[in-house]
Amino acid sequence: MALAYVARFATSRAKLTRYLSRKVRESEWIDEIDATTACEAVADRMEQLRYLDDRQYAAMRAGAMTRRGLGVRRVKAQLYVDGIAEQDSGEAIETAKGAAATAAIGFARRRRFGPFAARAIDDPKQRERQIAAFLRAGHSMTVARRILAVSPGDEAGLAALDDEAMLD
């Protein structure tokens, strides 16, 4: 069961252990060995066989999230939920920080905000909704305001924004 799960999904050690624990509970485990111990042993074996690598998983997950336009806070939160330890997620988070401006601009492009909008937004409530969308995506308030301040159609105005100034 663990091998099928690892073969089908990119996963972390913690996610595999949670999956196996759930399956054991559903199957009404009856054995001399504790179910949790058995799940940990299977996860250890998968790690020995190099089917699990939390550092590589973190890098893959963070890269995919930043390419979708999600910010560093959102990446950190997801890696925490996936059970990735700080020592394994550090490099991936640093990479996400380096791509923060590009991710925010990609997010604005996908959602058609700021310079990618069809027309300027004059309604303050609509502007607040757009800022809230940036915040939910894991970007800072500063980044959201800077991108939304660029007028529609002025994609060259984005080039003027300094990547370092856009970081938290």
N, CA and C atoms as an extended XYZ file, in Angstrom:
504
Properties=species:S:1:pos:R:3:atomname:S:1:resname:S:1:resid:I:1 pbc="F F F"
N         0.833       -1.185        0.000 N   MET     1
C         0.000        0.000        0.000 CA  MET     1
C         0.884        1.257        0.000 C   MET     1
N         1.933        1.260        0.796 N   ALA     2
C         2.836        2.411        0.863 CA  ALA     2
C         3.555        2.602       -0.462 C   ALA     2
N         3.976        1.529       -1.060 N   LEU     3
C         4.684        1.614       -2.330 CA  LEU     3
C         3.771        2.186       -3.417 C   LEU     3
N         2.524        1.768       -3.436 N   ALA     4
C         1.575        2.297       -4.417 CA  ALA     4
C         1.339        3.789       -4.196 C   ALA     4
N         1.258        4.205       -2.946 N   TYR     5
C         1.045        5.616       -2.628 CA  TYR     5
C         2.242        6.453       -3.057 C   TYR     5
N         3.444        5.984       -2.737 N   VAL     6
C         4.662        6.711       -3.091 CA  VAL     6
C         4.851        6.758       -4.606 C   VAL     6
N         4.476        5.691       -5.284 N   ALA     7
C         4.602        5.659       -6.742 CA  ALA     7
C         3.630        6.623       -7.411 C   ALA     7
N         2.481        6.810       -6.812 N   ARG     8
C         1.447        7.635       -7.439 CA  ARG     8
C         1.570        9.114       -7.097 C   ARG     8
N         1.982        9.423       -5.866 N   PHE     9
C         1.989       10.808       -5.408 CA  PHE     9
C         3.379       11.246       -4.962 C   PHE     9
N         3.713       12.495       -5.251 N   ALA    10
C         4.896       13.103       -4.638 CA  ALA    10
C         4.503       13.351       -3.193 C   ALA    10
N         5.289       12.867       -2.269 N   THR    11
C         4.869       12.928       -0.870 CA  THR    11
C         6.041       13.136        0.056 C   THR    11
N         5.729       13.535        1.254 N   SER    12
C         6.734       13.684        2.305 CA  SER    12
C         6.577       12.513        3.282 C   SER    12
N         7.546       12.377        4.150 N   ARG    13
C         7.505       11.314        5.158 CA  ARG    13
C         6.267       11.457        6.048 C   ARG    13
N         5.982       12.675        6.485 N   ALA    14
C         4.835       12.898        7.367 CA  ALA    14
C         3.513       12.580        6.665 C   ALA    14
N         3.400       12.959        5.398 N   LYS    15
C         2.162       12.671        4.669 CA  LYS    15
C         1.974       11.170        4.473 C   LYS    15
N         3.066       10.454        4.176 N   LEU    16
C         2.971        9.000        4.030 CA  LEU    16
C         2.574        8.357        5.347 C   LEU    16
N         3.163        8.807        6.433 N   THR    17
C         2.844        8.244        7.750 CA  THR    17
C         1.387        8.507        8.110 C   THR    17
N         0.884        9.709        7.833 N   ARG    18
C        -0.535       10.004        8.105 CA  ARG    18
C        -1.453        9.111        7.264 C   ARG    18
N        -1.091        8.921        6.004 N   TYR    19
C        -1.886        8.071        5.119 CA  TYR    19
C        -1.928        6.633        5.645 C   TYR    19
N        -0.769        6.111        5.988 N   LEU    20
C        -0.714        4.731        6.488 CA  LEU    20
C        -1.459        4.591        7.809 C   LEU    20
N        -1.344        5.568        8.680 N   SER    21
C        -2.067        5.522        9.955 CA  SER    21
C        -3.573        5.498        9.731 C   SER    21
N        -4.032        6.288        8.790 N   ARG    22
C        -5.469        6.308        8.478 CA  ARG    22
C        -5.917        4.961        7.928 C   ARG    22
N        -5.124        4.386        7.031 N   LYS    23
C        -5.476        3.088        6.461 CA  LYS    23
C        -5.480        1.986        7.520 C   LYS    23
N        -4.553        2.078        8.456 N   VAL    24
C        -4.504        1.094        9.542 CA  VAL    24
C        -5.748        1.221       10.417 C   VAL    24
N        -6.142        2.445       10.745 N   ARG    25
C        -7.359        2.658       11.547 CA  ARG    25
C        -8.583        2.107       10.826 C   ARG    25
N        -8.648        2.320        9.520 N   GLU    26
C        -9.794        1.836        8.744 CA  GLU    26
C        -9.829        0.317        8.670 C   GLU    26
N        -8.665       -0.315        8.746 N   SER    27
C        -8.618       -1.774        8.608 CA  SER    27
C        -8.758       -2.516        9.931 C   SER    27
N        -8.901       -1.788       11.031 N   GLU    28
C        -9.029       -2.399       12.361 CA  GLU    28
C        -7.847       -3.319       12.649 C   GLU    28
N        -6.684       -2.741       12.695 N   TRP    29
C        -5.397       -3.402       12.903 CA  TRP    29
C        -5.423       -4.311       14.125 C   TRP    29
N        -5.018       -5.556       13.923 N   ILE    30
C        -4.860       -6.511       15.027 CA  ILE    30
C        -3.518       -7.190       14.817 C   ILE    30
N        -2.561       -6.832       15.655 N   ASP    31
C        -1.225       -7.410       15.556 CA  ASP    31
C        -0.491       -7.142       16.856 C   ASP    31
N         0.596       -7.864       17.066 N   GLU    32
C         1.393       -7.670       18.274 CA  GLU    32
C         2.139       -6.345       18.219 C   GLU    32
N         2.513       -5.901       17.006 N   ILE    33
C         3.246       -4.653       16.831 CA  ILE    33
C         2.254       -3.496       16.836 C   ILE    33
N         2.630       -2.424       17.506 N   ASP    34
C         1.812       -1.217       17.528 CA  ASP    34
C         1.678       -0.675       16.103 C   ASP    34
N         0.499       -0.208       15.746 N   ALA    35
C         0.239        0.282       14.393 CA  ALA    35
C         1.111        1.485       14.047 C   ALA    35
N         1.300        2.385       14.998 N   THR    36
C         2.123        3.571       14.748 CA  THR    36
C         3.565        3.175       14.476 C   THR    36
N         4.061        2.218       15.229 N   THR    37
C         5.422        1.724       15.033 CA  THR    37
C         5.568        1.099       13.653 C   THR    37
N         4.562        0.360       13.238 N   ALA    38
C         4.595       -0.274       11.918 CA  ALA    38
C         4.612        0.785       10.810 C   ALA    38
N         3.819        1.838       10.965 N   CYS    39
C         3.785        2.919        9.965 CA  CYS    39
C         5.132        3.616        9.894 C   CYS    39
N         5.741        3.872       11.033 N   GLU    40
C         7.062        4.506       11.069 CA  GLU    40
C         8.109        3.607       10.420 C   GLU    40
N         8.005        2.306       10.647 N   ALA    41
C         8.959        1.359       10.053 CA  ALA    41
C         8.844        1.347        8.530 C   ALA    41
N         7.627        1.394        8.039 N   VAL    42
C         7.416        1.424        6.591 CA  VAL    42
C         7.972        2.730        6.016 C   VAL    42
N         7.725        3.849        6.699 N   ALA    43
C         8.255        5.136        6.240 CA  ALA    43
C         9.781        5.123        6.259 C   ALA    43
N        10.376        4.514        7.294 N   ASP    44
C        11.840        4.385        7.348 CA  ASP    44
C        12.355        3.604        6.145 C   ASP    44
N        11.681        2.519        5.837 N   ARG    45
C        12.092        1.677        4.714 CA  ARG    45
C        11.986        2.440        3.386 C   ARG    45
N        10.922        3.195        3.210 N   MET    46
C        10.747        3.988        1.987 CA  MET    46
C        11.851        5.052        1.874 C   MET    46
N        12.248        5.586        3.011 N   GLU    47
C        13.322        6.579        3.011 CA  GLU    47
C        14.664        5.922        2.681 C   GLU    47
N        14.912        4.730        3.218 N   GLN    48
C        16.143        3.997        2.920 CA  GLN    48
C        16.246        3.658        1.436 C   GLN    48
N        15.115        3.322        0.853 N   LEU    49
C        15.074        3.006       -0.577 CA  LEU    49
C        15.102        4.270       -1.442 C   LEU    49
N        15.129        5.422       -0.801 N   ARG    50
C        15.172        6.725       -1.453 CA  ARG    50
C        13.905        7.033       -2.260 C   ARG    50
N        12.791        6.458       -1.819 N   TYR    51
C        11.505        6.805       -2.418 CA  TYR    51
C        10.954        8.076       -1.783 C   TYR    51
N        11.451        8.418       -0.608 N   LEU    52
C        11.050        9.633        0.100 CA  LEU    52
C        12.281       10.499        0.321 C   LEU    52
N        12.154       11.771        0.040 N   ASP    53
C        13.216       12.736        0.309 CA  ASP    53
C        12.532       14.066        0.604 C   ASP    53
N        12.436       14.417        1.879 N   ASP    54
C        11.704       15.616        2.276 CA  ASP    54
C        12.326       16.890        1.714 C   ASP    54
N        13.639       16.944        1.601 N   ARG    55
C        14.302       18.140        1.063 CA  ARG    55
C        13.942       18.326       -0.410 C   ARG    55
N        13.973       17.248       -1.162 N   GLN    56
C        13.625       17.323       -2.582 CA  GLN    56
C        12.136       17.626       -2.752 C   GLN    56
N        11.305       17.035       -1.910 N   TYR    57
C         9.870       17.302       -1.948 CA  TYR    57
C         9.605       18.793       -1.688 C   TYR    57
N        10.303       19.355       -0.683 N   ALA    58
C        10.125       20.773       -0.353 CA  ALA    58
C        10.515       21.664       -1.527 C   ALA    58
N        11.621       21.349       -2.175 N   ALA    59
C        12.059       22.142       -3.322 CA  ALA    59
C        11.045       22.061       -4.463 C   ALA    59
N        10.548       20.867       -4.721 N   MET    60
C         9.566       20.676       -5.787 CA  MET    60
C         8.268       21.430       -5.473 C   MET    60
N         7.791       21.284       -4.252 N   ARG    61
C         6.531       21.899       -3.846 CA  ARG    61
C         6.634       23.424       -3.870 C   ARG    61
N         7.736       23.965       -3.327 N   ALA    62
C         7.925       25.416       -3.299 CA  ALA    62
C         8.042       25.977       -4.716 C   ALA    62
N         8.762       25.280       -5.575 N   GLY    63
C         8.890       25.733       -6.959 CA  GLY    63
C         7.557       25.755       -7.678 C   GLY    63
N         6.764       24.714       -7.480 N   ALA    64
C         5.449       24.650       -8.127 CA  ALA    64
C         4.537       25.763       -7.624 C   ALA    64
N         4.602       26.037       -6.332 N   MET    65
C         3.743       27.073       -5.766 CA  MET    65
C         4.143       28.465       -6.242 C   MET    65
N         5.435       28.742       -6.317 N   THR    66
C         5.853       30.066       -6.791 CA  THR    66
C         5.551       30.237       -8.277 C   THR    66
N         5.652       29.164       -9.041 N   ARG    67
C         5.291       29.266      -10.467 CA  ARG    67
C         3.805       29.549      -10.641 C   ARG    67
N         2.976       29.094       -9.698 N   ARG    68
C         1.542       29.392       -9.744 CA  ARG    68
C         1.229       30.790       -9.222 C   ARG    68
N         2.262       31.500       -8.725 N   GLY    69
C         2.059       32.863       -8.272 CA  GLY    69
C         1.829       33.000       -6.783 C   GLY    69
N         2.096       31.983       -6.016 N   LEU    70
C         1.887       32.053       -4.570 CA  LEU    70
C         3.136       32.587       -3.880 C   LEU    70
N         2.918       33.286       -2.766 N   GLY    71
C         3.995       33.954       -2.056 CA  GLY    71
C         4.684       33.087       -1.020 C   GLY    71
N         5.710       33.658       -0.410 N   VAL    72
C         6.563       32.946        0.538 CA  VAL    72
C         5.774       32.477        1.766 C   VAL    72
N         4.890       33.327        2.289 N   ARG    73
C         4.116       32.915        3.472 CA  ARG    73
C         3.270       31.690        3.169 C   ARG    73
N         2.693       31.644        2.004 N   ARG    74
C         1.864       30.503        1.621 CA  ARG    74
C         2.715       29.248        1.441 C   ARG    74
N         3.910       29.398        0.879 N   VAL    75
C         4.829       28.272        0.703 CA  VAL    75
C         5.240       27.720        2.063 C   VAL    75
N         5.619       28.615        2.985 N   LYS    76
C         6.007       28.185        4.332 CA  LYS    76
C         4.879       27.418        5.016 C   LYS    76
N         3.678       27.945        4.905 N   ALA    77
C         2.529       27.304        5.540 CA  ALA    77
C         2.284       25.910        4.962 C   ALA    77
N         2.380       25.778        3.648 N   GLN    78
C         2.135       24.476        3.016 CA  GLN    78
C         3.200       23.463        3.408 C   GLN    78
N         4.456       23.880        3.450 N   LEU    79
C         5.519       22.957        3.845 CA  LEU    79
C         5.356       22.526        5.301 C   LEU    79
N         4.884       23.425        6.135 N   TYR    80
C         4.609       23.069        7.529 CA  TYR    80
C         3.492       22.029        7.606 C   TYR    80
N         2.431       22.247        6.852 N   VAL    81
C         1.305       21.304        6.831 CA  VAL    81
C         1.755       19.941        6.306 C   VAL    81
N         2.665       19.951        5.337 N   ASP    82
C         3.161       18.703        4.760 CA  ASP    82
C         4.165       17.994        5.670 C   ASP    82
N         4.463       18.588        6.825 N   GLY    83
C         5.337       17.953        7.792 CA  GLY    83
C         6.816       18.039        7.471 C   GLY    83
N         7.213       19.046        6.715 N   ILE    84
C         8.614       19.218        6.350 CA  ILE    84
C         9.323       19.975        7.476 C   ILE    84
N        10.408       19.410        7.979 N   ALA    85
C        11.174       20.044        9.049 CA  ALA    85
C        11.892       21.281        8.520 C   ALA    85
N        12.238       22.199        9.445 N   GLU    86
C        12.896       23.438        9.043 CA  GLU    86
C        14.207       23.204        8.309 C   GLU    86
N        14.979       22.227        8.762 N   GLN    87
C        16.269       21.975        8.104 CA  GLN    87
C        16.076       21.474        6.678 C   GLN    87
N        14.949       20.847        6.382 N   ASP    88
C        14.682       20.369        5.022 CA  ASP    88
C        14.005       21.422        4.154 C   ASP    88
N        13.310       22.376        4.772 N   SER    89
C        12.576       23.365        3.989 CA  SER    89
C        13.338       24.669        3.789 C   SER    89
N        14.420       24.870        4.504 N   GLY    90
C        15.151       26.146        4.455 CA  GLY    90
C        15.576       26.568        3.069 C   GLY    90
N        16.179       25.664        2.330 N   GLU    91
C        16.669       25.982        0.986 CA  GLU    91
C        15.508       26.302        0.043 C   GLU    91
N        14.425       25.554        0.154 N   ALA    92
C        13.256       25.781       -0.701 CA  ALA    92
C        12.622       27.136       -0.398 C   ALA    92
N        12.586       27.515        0.860 N   ILE    93
C        12.005       28.804        1.240 CA  ILE    93
C        12.881       29.948        0.743 C   ILE    93
N        14.190       29.783        0.816 N   GLU    94
C        15.096       30.810        0.293 CA  GLU    94
C        14.906       30.988       -1.217 C   GLU    94
N        14.718       29.890       -1.923 N   THR    95
C        14.465       29.960       -3.360 CA  THR    95
C        13.154       30.690       -3.640 C   THR    95
N        12.129       30.405       -2.815 N   ALA    96
C        10.839       31.085       -2.975 CA  ALA    96
C        10.973       32.577       -2.694 C   ALA    96
N        11.799       32.940       -1.714 N   LYS    97
C        12.023       34.367       -1.427 CA  LYS    97
C        12.680       35.053       -2.614 C   LYS    97
N        13.591       34.359       -3.266 N   GLY    98
C        14.254       34.924       -4.437 CA  GLY    98
C        13.316       35.129       -5.610 C   GLY    98
N        12.267       34.345       -5.667 N   ALA    99
C        11.307       34.441       -6.770 CA  ALA    99
C        10.023       35.152       -6.361 C   ALA    99
N        10.044       35.862       -5.230 N   ALA   100
C         8.824       36.484       -4.703 CA  ALA   100
C         8.236       37.524       -5.654 C   ALA   100
N         9.075       38.373       -6.204 N   ALA   101
C         8.570       39.417       -7.107 CA  ALA   101
C         7.989       38.806       -8.374 C   ALA   101
N         8.681       37.835       -8.929 N   THR   102
C         8.203       37.166      -10.143 CA  THR   102
C         6.882       36.450       -9.871 C   THR   102
N         6.776       35.811       -8.699 N   ALA   103
C         5.540       35.111       -8.335 CA  ALA   103
C         4.385       36.091       -8.190 C   ALA   103
N         4.633       37.236       -7.564 N   ALA   104
C         3.580       38.238       -7.380 CA  ALA   104
C         3.113       38.803       -8.721 C   ALA   104
N         4.048       39.043       -9.612 N   ILE   105
C         3.681       39.549      -10.944 CA  ILE   105
C         2.912       38.473      -11.713 C   ILE   105
N         3.329       37.231      -11.590 N   GLY   106
C         2.601       36.132      -12.225 CA  GLY   106
C         1.189       36.002      -11.676 C   GLY   106
N         1.048       36.187      -10.366 N   PHE   107
C        -0.273       36.152       -9.741 CA  PHE   107
C        -1.156       37.269      -10.308 C   PHE   107
N        -0.588       38.475      -10.408 N   ALA   108
C        -1.348       39.607      -10.955 CA  ALA   108
C        -1.744       39.341      -12.404 C   ALA   108
N        -0.854       38.737      -13.167 N   ARG   109
C        -1.149       38.434      -14.575 CA  ARG   109
C        -2.310       37.428      -14.667 C   ARG   109
N        -2.252       36.373      -13.861 N   ARG   110
C        -3.312       35.354      -13.915 CA  ARG   110
C        -4.670       35.913      -13.500 C   ARG   110
N        -4.641       36.753      -12.469 N   ARG   111
C        -5.899       37.302      -11.959 CA  ARG   111
C        -6.324       38.580      -12.672 C   ARG   111
N        -5.484       39.061      -13.589 N   ARG   112
C        -5.744       40.288      -14.349 CA  ARG   112
C        -5.913       41.489      -13.419 C   ARG   112
N        -4.916       41.644      -12.524 N   PHE   113
C        -4.880       42.767      -11.589 CA  PHE   113
C        -3.840       43.773      -12.052 C   PHE   113
N        -3.995       45.011      -11.600 N   GLY   114
C        -2.988       46.046      -11.834 CA  GLY   114
C        -2.727       46.284      -13.304 C   GLY   114
N        -1.474       46.119      -13.752 N   PRO   115
C        -1.142       46.418      -15.149 CA  PRO   115
C        -1.756       45.433      -16.146 C   PRO   115
N        -2.290       44.348      -15.666 N   PHE   116
C        -2.870       43.333      -16.547 CA  PHE   116
C        -4.395       43.436      -16.622 C   PHE   116
N        -4.975       44.419      -15.934 N   ALA   117
C        -6.423       44.612      -15.925 CA  ALA   117
C        -6.873       45.251      -17.235 C   ALA   117
N        -8.137       45.064      -17.553 N   ALA   118
C        -8.696       45.671      -18.766 CA  ALA   118
C        -8.888       47.172      -18.583 C   ALA   118
N        -9.203       47.583      -17.354 N   ARG   119
C        -9.405       49.006      -17.066 CA  ARG   119
C        -9.010       49.279      -15.617 C   ARG   119
N        -8.821       50.550      -15.311 N   ALA   120
C        -8.433       50.961      -13.960 CA  ALA   120
C        -9.583       50.713      -12.983 C   ALA   120
N        -9.233       50.328      -11.776 N   ILE   121
C       -10.234       50.086      -10.728 CA  ILE   121
C       -10.361       51.352       -9.892 C   ILE   121
N       -11.551       51.936       -9.900 N   ASP   122
C       -11.800       53.149       -9.120 CA  ASP   122
C       -12.515       52.835       -7.811 C   ASP   122
N       -13.184       51.714       -7.749 N   ASP   123
C       -13.954       51.331       -6.566 CA  ASP   123
C       -13.015       50.875       -5.452 C   ASP   123
N       -13.039       51.545       -4.285 N   PRO   124
C       -12.152       51.153       -3.181 CA  PRO   124
C       -12.417       49.725       -2.677 C   PRO   124
N       -13.651       49.286       -2.722 N   LYS   125
C       -13.969       47.925       -2.270 CA  LYS   125
C       -13.342       46.882       -3.199 C   LYS   125
N       -13.364       47.154       -4.482 N   GLN   126
C       -12.753       46.239       -5.451 CA  GLN   126
C       -11.240       46.182       -5.238 C   GLN   126
N       -10.646       47.340       -4.968 N   ARG   127
C        -9.204       47.395       -4.698 CA  ARG   127
C        -8.872       46.597       -3.425 C   ARG   127
N        -9.698       46.726       -2.401 N   GLU   128
C        -9.493       45.961       -1.162 CA  GLU   128
C        -9.582       44.460       -1.428 C   GLU   128
N       -10.497       44.067       -2.277 N   ARG   129
C       -10.630       42.643       -2.624 CA  ARG   129
C        -9.373       42.138       -3.326 C   ARG   129
N        -8.834       42.964       -4.209 N   GLN   130
C        -7.611       42.564       -4.903 CA  GLN   130
C        -6.432       42.461       -3.934 C   GLN   130
N        -6.322       43.412       -3.021 N   ILE   131
C        -5.261       43.337       -2.008 CA  ILE   131
C        -5.451       42.098       -1.153 C   ILE   131
N        -6.690       41.803       -0.779 N   ALA   132
C        -6.970       40.609        0.025 CA  ALA   132
C        -6.585       39.333       -0.732 C   ALA   132
N        -6.801       39.320       -2.036 N   ALA   133
C        -6.406       38.162       -2.840 CA  ALA   133
C        -4.892       37.976       -2.812 C   ALA   133
N        -4.150       39.072       -2.916 N   PHE   134
C        -2.690       39.003       -2.810 CA  PHE   134
C        -2.277       38.459       -1.444 C   PHE   134
N        -2.920       38.932       -0.397 N   LEU   135
C        -2.569       38.489        0.954 CA  LEU   135
C        -2.879       37.008        1.146 C   LEU   135
N        -4.018       36.557        0.651 N   ARG   136
C        -4.361       35.122        0.750 CA  ARG   136
C        -3.376       34.264       -0.031 C   ARG   136
N        -2.833       34.826       -1.099 N   ALA   137
C        -1.861       34.086       -1.913 CA  ALA   137
C        -0.480       34.063       -1.264 C   ALA   137
N        -0.321       34.785       -0.139 N   GLY   138
C         0.939       34.741        0.586 CA  GLY   138
C         1.890       35.884        0.291 C   GLY   138
N         1.421       36.920       -0.377 N   HIS   139
C         2.259       38.075       -0.685 CA  HIS   139
C         2.067       39.142        0.393 C   HIS   139
N         3.008       40.061        0.485 N   SER   140
C         2.916       41.118        1.488 CA  SER   140
C         2.023       42.249        0.982 C   SER   140
N         1.596       43.062        1.926 N   MET   141
C         0.767       44.219        1.599 CA  MET   141
C         1.542       45.183        0.694 C   MET   141
N         2.824       45.350        0.953 N   THR   142
C         3.664       46.254        0.158 CA  THR   142
C         3.708       45.814       -1.299 C   THR   142
N         3.921       44.522       -1.511 N   VAL   143
C         3.986       43.984       -2.872 CA  VAL   143
C         2.647       44.186       -3.574 C   VAL   143
N         1.554       43.895       -2.873 N   ALA   144
C         0.222       44.048       -3.464 CA  ALA   144
C        -0.023       45.491       -3.880 C   ALA   144
N         0.275       46.405       -2.990 N   ARG   145
C         0.024       47.824       -3.304 CA  ARG   145
C         0.905       48.316       -4.446 C   ARG   145
N         2.139       47.890       -4.478 N   ARG   146
C         3.031       48.339       -5.555 CA  ARG   146
C         2.569       47.842       -6.916 C   ARG   146
N         2.152       46.595       -6.972 N   ILE   147
C         1.695       46.051       -8.259 CA  ILE   147
C         0.374       46.678       -8.667 C   ILE   147
N        -0.539       46.852       -7.717 N   LEU   148
C        -1.840       47.437       -8.046 CA  LEU   148
C        -1.734       48.918       -8.382 C   LEU   148
N        -0.643       49.568       -7.988 N   ALA   149
C        -0.455       50.985       -8.300 CA  ALA   149
C        -0.068       51.213       -9.762 C   ALA   149
N         0.422       50.168      -10.425 N   VAL   150
C         0.787       50.289      -11.838 CA  VAL   150
C        -0.505       50.309      -12.656 C   VAL   150
N        -0.616       51.283      -13.528 N   SER   151
C        -1.852       51.451      -14.295 CA  SER   151
C        -2.019       50.341      -15.334 C   SER   151
N        -3.262       50.008      -15.675 N   PRO   152
C        -3.530       48.956      -16.661 CA  PRO   152
C        -2.855       49.250      -17.997 C   PRO   152
N        -2.262       48.216      -18.556 N   GLY   153
C        -1.582       48.336      -19.837 CA  GLY   153
C        -0.137       48.792      -19.722 C   GLY   153
N         0.283       49.195      -18.539 N   ASP   154
C         1.648       49.696      -18.338 CA  ASP   154
C         2.532       48.583      -17.784 C   ASP   154
N         2.705       47.525      -18.575 N   GLU   155
C         3.532       46.406      -18.132 CA  GLU   155
C         4.988       46.816      -17.988 C   GLU   155
N         5.392       47.851      -18.702 N   ALA   156
C         6.761       48.355      -18.575 CA  ALA   156
C         6.970       48.960      -17.185 C   ALA   156
N         5.896       49.450      -16.575 N   GLY   157
C         5.976       50.001      -15.222 CA  GLY   157
C         6.383       48.956      -14.204 C   GLY   157
N         6.093       47.698      -14.497 N   LEU   158
C         6.510       46.617      -13.597 CA  LEU   158
C         8.021       46.450      -13.603 C   LEU   158
N         8.625       46.678      -14.759 N   ALA   159
C        10.074       46.538      -14.858 CA  ALA   159
C        10.767       47.568      -13.980 C   ALA   159
N        10.113       48.695      -13.735 N   ALA   160
C        10.696       49.742      -12.904 CA  ALA   160
C        10.712       49.352      -11.424 C   ALA   160
N         9.839       48.431      -11.053 N   LEU   161
C         9.814       47.991       -9.657 CA  LEU   161
C        11.042       47.149       -9.376 C   LEU   161
N        11.747       47.501       -8.348 N   ASP   162
C        12.970       46.796       -7.977 CA  ASP   162
C        12.612       45.513       -7.239 C   ASP   162
N        13.170       44.396       -7.682 N   ASP   163
C        12.886       43.102       -7.043 CA  ASP   163
C        13.219       43.125       -5.559 C   ASP   163
N        14.320       43.744       -5.180 N   GLU   164
C        14.709       43.778       -3.773 CA  GLU   164
C        13.710       44.579       -2.951 C   GLU   164
N        13.182       45.652       -3.513 N   ALA   165
C        12.233       46.487       -2.792 CA  ALA   165
C        10.899       45.789       -2.625 C   ALA   165
N        10.618       44.794       -3.447 N   MET   166
C         9.335       44.108       -3.378 CA  MET   166
C         9.343       42.987       -2.341 C   MET   166
N        10.506       42.583       -1.886 N   LEU   167
C        10.574       41.498       -0.913 CA  LEU   167
C        10.175       41.979        0.460 C   LEU   167
N         9.675       41.055        1.286 N   ASP   168
C         9.298       41.384        2.667 CA  ASP   168
C        10.481       41.822        3.474 C   ASP   168
